[in-house]
Amino acid sequence: MRKKPGRKIVKGLFCAGVALSAVLCAPCASAKDEVVSADTKNLTVSSKVEGNVLAGGYTTDETVSGNKITIVSGAEIATYTDASGEHGGYEYGGLSRNGAVTDNCVEMTGGAVTKNLLGGYSAGSGAVSNNTVTLSDGEVSGGVYGGQSTGSGAVNSNTVTINGGSVASGIRGGQSAGGAVTGNTIDLNGGQVAGRIYAGYSNNGTVTSNTINLDGKNGIDITEAWLIGSGQHVVTGQNGNTLNIRNFKGRAQNIGNFDRIDLDLAGLTLRAGDPIIVLTEKETTRLGNSTIHLHTAQKAIAHTNSALVPRYEVIKNKTDAGLTAENVKYEKGQITVREKGALQALYKVEWDGPGIDSVDGDSIDLVKTGETEIVPGTETINESRLALTDFLNAAGDFILDRKLQCSLREDGSIPETCFYGAVSGGDLHHDLNGNKAWAHTTGTHWFLGIRSKLNEKQDTEKDLNGALYVEAGWGNVDTHNRWAKGNGNIHYYGIGAIGERKQKEGDWKGTYLQAHARIGRAFSDYNSRLKDGSGEKLDYDKNSTYYGAGLEIGREWQYHPDYMLDSYLKYRWLHLNGFNTEINGADHKLDDIDSHRTRLGTRLNYTAEKTGMPYIGIAWEHEFDGNARGSVMGYSLKDTSLKGDSGVLELGVKFVPSEKSRWNYDFTIEGYVGQREGVMGNFVVNYLF
């Protein structure tokens, strides 16, 4: 008798893709059972079925493959009772007695299954392989099987994936009464699972190369579950059954019968006295003769918010039964544990059993193997401050290299006062004392000043000139070292004063002496890509006072009516205040930075044409100091500095629109090689009162 599947309650066996020969749709049911079938390989169950749900029908010898069942919200695969007893409540992706059951798929996104959920099932010698079960939501009151044979069939390469929902009575990746069980996989990603979870189970056959993947990233409850590699309940040498654990911190009943346990502890928070995995069954956890592999790919890092301790517990049986791990082979030895993202130490995995802490061990631990040190690359925070220091140096050079003379009046006399202003743009690369560390800055500098002749007009021996100015600049910085990169925004505001004495007569004609001082406030908003174990980045947003001073001595020599040579030696000092700050819970103390530089150079000026005077110059600059030091939680940061030599080549032209113009302009291009590399472009405007 055939009914349409649209009825709300159906008794018997619910079939999809019925085989054309040897069909027996209800092998376990009585003659009274009502059978519902559909000639399709895809079946969605959304209502109550009293009986079993089966894709692919039931055959004696033929292959059952390529069927899919989807169980959605509202579905209920329930049992029913008649005179012969209780029936139904099972779901089969595919079922055959002696034929192969392959490539069938079951997806459950809601609803309920009273008994078991199976990807593929063989009642005899048929192989069960490549079937999948995926549970995203819903309730399974029995167990979940990737593949099962109650006969002698081999069960290979079946997969169970639990992303959500609940399973009450355990999971088998693959199970056979008499056949080999090989290469089956269980992925535990979410939901709640109770009962015994076997990677593979066989009463008489071999159980090899089966895997349980436990990933706690999305939250999974296995408090009432056992994780078991081989259902033979004995360790049979190198069987290849593996437990992979990642992103998981929680409880389970017990763990056992795995040939290999892979621990990926990256990103986990460690606390002394707070084990990562707590086992609560009052039966000894036996991990002996296995391999424990500490997964350290992709710079694996765990972290702690308290001080690093000598030992952290990873897997612990908290009962008196304890944990044994005799003859364990430990692989891939060490992981980095970071304290507040600032300090770190290396740890290896080890049993706390005989010869370590006690006669009876109870845990697998992480044990500190190295000294506590600052996280490599943390000096990036000082590299960004060095970049700011050199940005301020470039601003000072830009201002101080502009000569203080105002334009001559039409009658050739020197005016007492004039305004001048300028803008500069640059792109500079800074080597930071080796180790492949560098900083890159781009930005603009602006200033506006007033300058004046300070001595009497009648004084023909010398000129005394002075200037007051305000300065500002905005830019971006990128830093790089072997371990970390970063970027940020920088800007500054300040004021300054310049004084100059120039000899006009006598043997020292053309000799000049210049002194300057400046002070301001510099701001930096910096973000590095250096992370601690919890993914927090090292960054800061701070401001500091800067100030500086310097001297310059030189001589202008008019050795030819059309050419003037200007040779000079300059010394410039800049100080940038340090600061204390807390970053990711760690105290950082960053010391003051002092830059001491000299520049020796000469500039050739063409003076025959007063409206357009080109010039070319060359110089050698040496940075004596520029060291950035500091400490993190009492540990000294690695020093980094601006120290080194640079060559400077400049090309420029001074331009006056006409002899009567009150305006003059100065264009300069400067190129740097060495410790500084890059280009600066300067434009100066001068207005005569």
C-alpha positions in Angstrom: 0.0 0.0 0.0 1.4 3.4 -0.9 0.6 6.7 0.7 1.7 10.2 -0.1 4.4 11.5 2.4 2.4 14.6 3.1 0.5 12.9 6.0 1.5 14.3 9.4 2.1 11.0 11.0 3.5 8.0 9.1 4.1 4.5 10.5 6.8 2.2 9.1 9.8 2.8 6.9 10.2 6.2 5.1 12.3 5.5 1.9 14.0 7.6 -0.8 15.6 6.3 -4.0 14.2 2.8 -3.6 16.3 0.1 -5.3 14.6 -1.7 -8.2 15.5 -5.3 -7.2 15.3 -7.3 -4.0 13.3 -4.5 -2.4 12.3 -5.0 1.2 11.3 -1.6 2.5 10.6 -2.7 6.1 13.0 -5.5 7.0 12.4 -5.2 10.7 8.7 -4.4 10.6 5.6 -6.6 10.7 3.2 -7.2 7.8 0.9 -4.6 9.4 3.5 -1.8 8.9 2.5 1.0 6.6 5.3 1.8 4.1 5.9 5.3 2.5 8.4 5.6 -0.3 9.5 8.2 -2.8 11.4 7.7 -6.1 14.1 10.3 -5.3 17.6 10.4 -3.9 16.9 13.6 -1.9 14.5 13.5 1.0 13.6 16.2 3.5 11.8 15.2 6.7 9.8 18.0 8.3 7.0 16.2 10.2 6.6 13.3 12.5 7.4 9.8 11.3 6.6 6.8 13.5 9.2 4.2 12.3 12.5 4.4 10.5 13.7 6.9 7.8 15.8 5.4 5.1 17.5 6.8 1.9 18.3 4.4 -0.9 15.8 1.7 0.1 17.0 -1.7 1.4 18.8 -4.2 -0.8 20.3 -7.6 -0.3 23.3 -7.3 -2.6 23.2 -4.1 -4.5 25.1 -0.9 -3.8 23.3 1.9 -2.1 25.0 5.3 -2.8 24.5 9.0 -3.5 21.4 9.5 -1.3 20.8 12.5 0.9 18.4 13.0 3.8 17.8 16.4 5.4 16.0 16.5 8.8 14.7 20.0 9.6 12.8 21.7 12.4 9.4 20.0 13.1 10.6 16.6 12.2 10.4 13.7 14.7 11.6 10.2 13.9 9.9 8.3 16.6 9.3 4.8 17.8 5.9 3.0 17.8 4.7 -0.1 19.6 2.6 -2.9 18.3 1.9 -6.5 19.3 5.5 -7.6 18.3 7.2 -4.9 20.3 8.8 -1.4 19.8 9.8 -0.4 16.3 11.4 2.6 14.5 13.2 5.7 15.7 16.2 5.1 13.4 17.5 7.2 10.5 19.7 5.6 7.8 21.5 7.5 5.0 21.8 4.2 3.2 21.2 0.6 4.1 22.1 -2.8 2.5 22.7 -6.3 3.8 25.7 -7.4 1.6 25.9 -4.6 -0.9 28.3 -1.6 -0.5 26.8 1.5 1.2 28.8 4.5 0.0 28.6 8.3 -0.4 25.3 8.8 1.4 24.7 12.0 3.3 22.5 12.9 6.3 22.1 16.5 7.4 20.1 17.4 10.6 19.3 21.1 11.2 16.5 20.6 13.7 13.9 18.2 14.9 14.4 15.0 16.9 15.6 11.4 16.4 14.5 9.0 19.1 17.1 6.3 18.4 20.2 6.5 16.3 21.3 8.6 13.4 23.4 6.7 10.8 25.2 7.8 7.6 25.4 4.2 6.3 24.5 0.8 7.5 25.4 -2.8 6.4 23.8 -5.8 8.0 26.2 -8.3 6.5 29.4 -8.3 4.5 28.8 -5.0 2.6 31.5 -2.3 3.0 30.3 1.0 4.5 32.4 3.9 3.3 32.5 7.7 2.6 29.1 8.4 4.3 28.6 11.7 6.2 26.4 12.8 9.0 26.2 16.5 9.9 24.3 17.7 13.0 23.8 21.5 13.2 20.8 21.6 15.5 18.1 19.2 16.9 18.2 16.3 19.4 19.4 12.8 18.9 18.3 10.6 21.9 20.5 7.7 20.8 23.9 7.7 19.2 25.4 9.0 15.9 27.3 6.7 13.5 29.2 7.7 10.5 29.1 4.1 9.3 28.1 0.8 10.9 28.2 -2.8 10.0 26.6 -5.4 12.3 28.2 -8.1 10.2 31.7 -8.5 8.7 31.7 -5.4 6.5 34.6 -3.0 6.6 33.8 0.5 7.7 36.1 3.1 6.1 36.4 6.9 5.7 33.0 7.9 7.1 32.6 11.3 8.8 30.5 12.7 11.6 30.4 16.5 12.1 28.7 18.0 15.2 28.3 21.7 14.9 25.3 22.1 17.2 22.4 20.3 18.7 22.7 17.4 21.2 23.6 13.8 21.2 22.7 11.7 24.2 24.4 8.3 23.7 27.7 8.8 22.1 29.2 8.8 18.6 31.1 6.3 16.5 33.1 7.5 13.5 32.9 3.9 12.3 31.8 0.6 13.9 31.9 -3.0 12.7 31.1 -6.3 14.4 33.8 -8.2 12.5 35.4 -6.0 9.9 38.2 -3.5 9.9 37.5 0.1 10.9 39.8 2.5 9.2 40.1 6.2 8.4 36.9 7.4 10.0 36.6 11.0 11.4 34.6 12.7 14.1 34.6 16.6 14.1 33.3 18.1 17.3 32.8 21.8 16.8 29.8 22.7 18.9 26.6 21.6 20.7 26.4 19.0 23.5 27.5 15.4 23.4 27.2 12.8 26.1 28.3 9.2 26.2 31.3 7.4 24.6 32.8 8.9 21.5 34.8 6.4 19.6 37.0 7.3 16.7 36.6 3.7 15.6 35.0 0.6 17.2 35.2 -3.1 16.2 34.5 -6.3 18.1 36.9 -8.4 16.2 38.5 -6.4 13.4 41.4 -3.9 13.5 40.8 -0.3 14.4 43.4 2.0 12.7 43.9 5.6 11.6 40.7 7.0 12.9 40.5 10.6 14.1 38.6 12.8 16.6 39.0 16.5 16.0 37.9 18.6 19.0 37.6 22.3 18.3 36.2 24.5 21.0 36.2 27.8 19.1 32.4 28.0 18.9 31.8 26.3 22.3 31.1 22.6 22.8 30.0 20.8 25.9 31.5 17.3 26.4 31.3 17.3 30.2 29.5 13.9 30.1 31.5 12.4 27.3 34.4 10.0 26.9 36.9 10.5 24.1 38.2 7.1 22.9 40.5 6.3 20.0 39.9 2.5 19.7 36.8 0.7 20.8 38.8 -2.4 21.5 39.5 -0.9 25.0 43.1 -1.9 24.8 46.1 -0.1 23.4 47.4 -2.2 20.5 50.6 -0.5 19.6 50.9 1.9 16.7 47.3 2.0 15.6 47.3 5.5 14.3 44.1 6.6 16.0 44.4 10.3 16.7 42.9 13.0 18.9 43.4 16.6 17.7 42.5 19.3 20.3 42.4 23.0 19.6 40.7 26.1 21.0 39.3 23.9 23.8 39.2 24.6 27.5 36.7 22.6 29.5 35.7 19.2 31.1 35.2 15.6 29.9 34.8 12.3 31.6 38.0 10.7 30.3 40.5 10.3 27.4 42.1 7.0 26.3 43.3 4.5 23.6 44.8 7.0 21.3 48.1 6.4 19.6 48.6 10.1 19.1 47.3 13.3 20.8 47.9 16.6 19.0 47.6 19.6 21.4 47.1 23.0 19.7 47.2 25.5 22.6 47.5 28.7 20.5 45.3 31.5 21.8 44.3 29.8 25.0 44.5 31.6 28.4 46.6 29.8 30.9 46.3 30.2 34.7 48.2 28.4 37.4 46.0 25.8 39.1 43.4 26.0 36.3 43.9 23.0 33.9 42.9 23.3 30.3 41.2 20.0 30.1 39.8 18.5 33.4 38.8 14.8 33.4 36.3 13.8 36.1 35.9 10.0 35.8 37.1 8.1 38.8 39.2 5.8 36.5 42.8 6.3 35.7 43.5 8.2 32.5 45.9 6.0 30.6 48.0 7.8 27.9 51.0 5.5 28.1 52.9 4.3 24.9 51.3 7.1 22.8 52.8 10.2 21.2 51.8 13.6 22.4 52.5 16.2 19.8 52.6 19.9 20.8 51.2 21.7 17.8 53.4 24.8 17.2 52.7 25.7 13.6 52.1 29.3 12.6 53.9 30.8 15.7 51.6 29.1 18.2 51.2 31.4 21.3 49.3 30.9 24.4 48.9 33.8 26.9 48.4 34.5 30.6 47.2 37.7 32.4 49.3 36.9 35.5 53.0 36.3 36.0 54.6 33.4 34.1 54.9 30.3 36.4 57.1 27.2 36.0 54.3 24.9 35.2 50.7 24.9 33.8 48.5 21.9 33.8 47.1 20.9 30.4 45.3 17.5 30.8 44.4 16.6 34.4 42.4 13.8 36.0 41.2 15.6 39.1 40.1 12.4 40.9 42.3 10.1 43.0 42.6 7.8 40.0 45.2 10.1 38.5 46.8 10.0 35.0 49.6 7.8 33.7 51.9 8.4 30.7 54.7 5.9 30.8 56.8 5.6 27.6 55.2 8.6 26.0 57.0 10.1 23.1 56.8 14.0 23.1 57.0 15.7 19.7 57.6 19.2 18.5 58.6 20.3 21.8 57.9 24.0 22.7 55.2 26.7 22.7 55.5 30.3 23.6 53.5 31.6 26.5 53.1 35.4 26.7 52.4 37.4 29.8 50.1 40.4 29.1 51.5 40.5 25.5 54.9 41.9 26.7 56.9 39.1 28.3 57.3 35.5 27.1 59.0 32.2 27.8 59.2 28.8 26.1 57.4 25.8 27.5 57.5 22.1 26.7 54.9 19.4 27.3 55.6 16.8 30.1 53.9 14.3 32.4 54.1 15.2 36.1 54.5 11.6 37.0 57.4 9.6 38.6 60.7 11.5 38.9 59.1 14.9 38.5 56.7 16.0 41.2 55.3 12.9 42.8 55.0 9.2 42.6 51.5 9.3 41.2 51.1 11.9 38.5 47.7 13.4 37.6 48.4 15.7 34.7 50.1 16.4 31.4 51.8 19.8 31.9 53.5 22.7 30.1 56.9 23.2 31.8 59.0 26.3 31.4 62.3 25.6 29.6 63.7 29.1 29.1 64.2 32.5 30.7 61.5 35.1 30.7 62.2 37.7 28.0 60.5 40.6 26.3 58.5 39.6 23.3 60.8 40.0 20.3 59.8 43.0 18.2 58.4 45.0 21.1 61.1 47.6 20.3 58.8 48.6 17.5 57.3 51.0 20.0 60.6 52.8 20.2 61.2 52.6 16.5 58.1 54.6 15.9 59.4 57.2 18.4 62.7 57.4 16.5 60.8 58.0 13.3 59.1 60.9 15.1 62.5 62.2 16.3 63.9 62.2 12.8 60.7 63.8 11.5 61.3 66.7 14.0 65.0 66.8 12.9 63.9 67.2 9.3 61.6 70.1 10.3 64.5 71.8 12.1 66.8 71.4 9.2 64.2 72.8 6.9 63.8 76.0 9.0 67.4 76.5 10.0 68.9 76.1 6.6 66.9 79.1 5.3 69.1 82.2 5.5 67.9 85.0 7.6 68.7 87.9 5.2 65.7 89.8 4.0 65.5 91.0 0.4 67.3 94.2 -0.5 65.3 97.3 -1.1 65.4 99.0 -4.5 68.1 101.3 -3.3 70.2 98.4 -2.1 69.7 98.9 1.6 68.8 96.1 4.0 65.3 96.4 5.5 64.9 96.1 9.2 62.0 93.6 9.2 60.4 91.1 6.9 58.0 88.2 7.1 58.9 84.8 5.8 57.0 81.5 5.6 57.6 78.1 4.0 56.3 74.6 3.3 58.3 71.4 2.9 57.3 67.9 1.9 59.3 64.8 2.2 59.5 61.0 1.9 62.4 59.6 4.0 63.5 56.1 4.9 65.6 55.7 8.1 67.8 52.7 8.9 67.6 51.9 12.6 70.9 50.3 13.7 70.7 47.0 11.9 68.6 43.9 12.4 66.7 44.8 9.3 64.9 47.5 11.3 63.8 50.7 9.5 61.2 53.4 9.7 59.6 55.3 6.8 58.1 58.8 7.2 56.1 60.9 4.8 54.7 64.3 5.6 54.8 68.1 5.4 56.4 70.8 7.5 55.1 74.4 7.8 56.5 77.5 9.5 55.8 81.2 9.6 58.3 83.7 11.0 59.4 87.3 11.4 63.0 88.3 11.1 64.7 91.6 11.7 68.1 93.4 11.7 69.0 93.9 15.3 72.1 96.3 15.1 72.3 99.9 14.1 72.1 100.9 10.4 75.4 102.7 10.7 77.2 99.6 11.9 79.2 98.6 8.8 81.4 96.0 10.5 78.7 93.4 11.1 75.0 92.4 10.7 73.0 91.0 13.6 69.8 89.3 12.6 67.1 87.6 14.6 64.0 85.6 13.9 61.0 84.2 15.8 58.8 81.6 14.2 56.0 79.1 14.8 56.2 75.6 13.3 53.9 72.7 12.6 53.9 69.4 10.7 51.8 66.4 9.9 52.9 63.0 8.7 52.7 59.2 8.6 55.1 56.6 9.8 55.7 52.9 8.9 58.1 50.7 10.9 59.6 47.3 10.3 61.8 44.9 12.2 62.4 41.1 12.0 59.3 40.4 14.1 56.9 43.3 13.8 55.5 46.0 11.5 53.5 49.0 12.4 52.1 52.3 11.2 50.7 55.5 12.6 50.1 59.2 12.4 52.4 61.9 13.8 52.2 65.7 14.1 53.8 68.5 16.1 53.4 72.2 17.0 56.2 74.5 18.3 58.0 77.8 18.4 61.6 78.8 17.9 64.1 81.6 17.8 67.2 82.1 15.7 70.1 84.6 16.0 72.9 85.3 13.6 76.0 87.4 13.5 77.7 88.0 10.1 81.0 89.8 9.5 80.8 92.5 6.8 84.4 93.9 6.8 87.9 92.8 7.4 89.9 89.5 7.1 86.9 87.5 8.4 84.4 89.1 5.9 81.6 86.6 5.1 82.0 84.6 8.3 78.8 84.0 10.2 77.7 82.4 13.4 74.2 81.2 14.0 72.5 79.9 17.2 69.0 78.6 17.6 66.5 77.1 20.1 63.1 75.5 19.7 60.4 73.9 21.8 57.1 72.2 21.1 54.7 69.3 21.5 54.8 66.2 19.4 51.9 63.7 19.0 52.0 60.0 17.9 49.2 57.6 17.4 50.9 54.3 16.6 49.5 50.8 15.9 51.8 47.8 15.5 50.9 44.4 14.1 52.6 42.6 17.0 50.0 40.6 18.9 49.9 38.8 22.2 48.4 35.3 22.5 44.8 36.8 22.9 45.2 38.8 19.6 45.6 42.2 21.3 47.9 44.5 19.3 50.7 46.6 20.7 49.6 50.3 20.2 49.7 53.7 21.9 48.4 57.2 21.5 50.7 59.6 23.4 52.2 63.1 23.2 55.6 64.4 24.4 57.5 67.7 24.8 60.4 68.2 22.4 63.1 70.9 22.5 66.4 71.5 21.0 69.3 73.9 20.2 72.3 74.3 18.1 75.2 76.3 16.6 76.4 76.8 13.0 79.6 78.4 11.9 80.4 79.2 8.2 81.8 81.5 5.7 80.5 83.0 2.5 83.4 83.5 0.0 82.8 85.6 -3.1 85.8 84.2 -4.9 84.4 85.3 -8.3 82.1 88.2 -9.3 79.5 85.6 -10.4 80.0 82.8 -7.8 79.9 82.6 -4.0 80.9 79.6 -2.0 79.2 79.0 1.3 81.0 76.4 3.6 79.7 75.5 7.0 79.8 73.2 10.0 76.6 72.7 12.0 75.7 71.0 15.3 72.1 70.3 16.2 70.6 68.7 19.3 67.0 67.6 19.7 65.5 66.1 22.9 62.2 64.2 22.9 60.7 63.4 26.3 59.9 59.8 27.2 56.8 58.6 29.0 55.3 55.8 31.0 52.2 54.0 29.7 50.2 50.8 30.1 49.7 48.7 27.0 47.6 45.6 27.2 48.0 45.5 30.9 51.8 45.8 30.8 53.7 48.7 32.2 56.0 50.3 29.5 58.7 52.9 30.5 60.1 54.7 27.5 63.2 56.8 28.1 64.0 60.2 26.7 65.6 60.3 23.2 68.5 62.7 22.4 69.7 63.3 18.9 73.2 64.9 18.4 74.1 65.6 14.8 76.8 67.4 12.9 76.7 68.4 9.2 79.7 69.5 7.2 79.1 70.9 3.8 79.4 73.5 1.1 77.1 75.3 -1.3 78.0 77.0 -4.6 75.7 80.0 -5.4 75.5 81.7 -8.8 75.1 85.4 -8.1 75.4 87.2 -11.4 71.7 87.4 -12.0 69.8 88.9 -9.0 66.3 87.8 -10.1 67.3 84.1 -10.4 70.2 82.6 -8.4 70.6 78.8 -8.7 72.8 76.9 -6.3 74.1 73.4 -5.6 75.3 71.9 -2.4 76.8 68.7 -0.9 77.1 67.7 2.8 78.0 64.9 5.1 75.8 64.4 8.2 76.7 62.2 11.2 74.3 61.2 14.0 76.2 60.5 17.2 73.4 59.2 19.4 69.7 58.9 18.6 69.3 55.9 20.9 65.9 54.8 22.1 65.8 52.8 25.3 63.1 51.6 27.7 61.8 48.7 29.7 58.7 46.6 29.9 57.6 45.3 33.3 61.2 45.8 34.5 62.8 44.0 31.5 65.0 46.2 29.3 63.9 46.7 25.7 66.4 46.1 22.9 68.2 49.3 22.0 67.6 50.9 18.7 68.9 54.1 17.3 69.3 56.6 14.5 73.1 56.5 14.7 74.9 56.6 11.4 76.0 58.7 8.4 74.1 60.3 5.6 75.1 62.1 2.4 73.1 65.1 1.3 72.8 66.6 -2.2 70.8 69.8 -2.7 69.7 71.7 -5.8 67.9 74.9 -5.6 67.1 78.4 -6.9 66.3 81.7 -5.3 63.9 83.7 -7.4 62.8 87.3 -7.3 60.0 88.3 -9.7 61.5 91.8 -10.4 64.0 94.1 -8.9 61.1 96.2 -7.3 59.2 93.2 -6.0 58.7 92.8 -2.2 58.5 89.0 -2.7 61.2 86.5 -3.1 61.1 82.7 -3.3 63.4 79.8 -2.7 62.9 76.3 -4.2 65.1 73.4 -3.1 65.3 69.7 -3.7 67.4 67.6 -1.2 68.3 64.0 -1.7 69.6 61.7 1.1 71.6 58.5 1.0 72.9 56.4 3.9 71.2 56.2 7.3 68.6 58.6 5.8 67.4 57.9 2.4 64.8 59.8 0.4 63.9 63.2 -0.9 62.8 66.5 0.6 61.2 69.3 -1.4 61.2 72.9 0.1 59.5 76.1 -0.9 60.2 79.4 1.0 58.3 82.7 0.6 59.8 86.0 1.8 57.8 89.3 2.0 59.5 92.6 2.6 57.9 95.3 4.7 
